[in-house]
Amino acid sequence: MKCQSILIISIIVFGAVQTIHAQTEETERLLVLSNEEKIILFGGFSIAVIAIALFLARDIILQKKTPYDKEKHESKRDRTYEKYHSDWGEDYEELGYRKNTKEDKEFRDAVKNNEIPDYYEILGVSKEATQEEIKKKFREMVKKTHPDKTKEDSEEAMVELNKAYEMLSDEERKERYDKYLKIN
């Protein structure tokens, strides 16, 4: 161990002495390049600059498509797509899988406070009702309670009907609602 330490220290001292000696010598320090070497250096720098520019512009060059881009929507035809959508929106949704819409927040709060309304009762359908039955019953209820038909103040009832239909007409949301309804 002691022999290895002495060897390492002597190598460091020898290297330091060589470096100090090389810096004190008065040598001519001119760099002479031939035309071929200049061409090679210029080409190397050009390739490096182009590579850096391509790396920085890779997203623009590759034009990554979102699921919205693949579909045909009216907003693409009248050029409102750029106004209401951004490139990072899709990536952001994938990062946080939990949906944070106002409606989802209200649903989570209702579950937390055990205040989930019985949407099946509001629409007047059974829990085993098909999508067709739900749609038919919703339309019947709307015809009966719409403010234009009844000439009454039934806006709150319409809001409840719409919430119930939105929840029960979407298979994913209905499944989630049924799960929480059984817990409570």
DAVENQUI-V590977 format. One record per run of one state. SS is the DSSP state (A for helix, B for strand, O for the rest). FROM is the first residue (numbers start at 1). LEN is the number of residues. If there is no record, write none. Layout:
ss=SS from=FROM len=LEN
ss=SS from=FROM len=LEN
//
This chain:
ss=O from=1 len=1
ss=A from=2 len=23
ss=O from=25 len=10
ss=A from=35 len=22
ss=O from=57 len=1
ss=A from=58 len=5
ss=O from=63 len=4
ss=A from=67 len=4
ss=O from=71 len=3
ss=A from=74 len=4
ss=O from=78 len=3
ss=A from=81 len=4
ss=O from=85 len=3
ss=A from=88 len=8
ss=O from=96 len=6
ss=A from=102 len=11
ss=O from=113 len=6
ss=A from=119 len=5
ss=O from=124 len=7
ss=A from=131 len=15
ss=O from=146 len=1
ss=A from=147 len=4
ss=O from=151 len=4
ss=A from=155 len=15
ss=O from=170 len=1
ss=A from=171 len=13
ss=O from=184 len=1
//
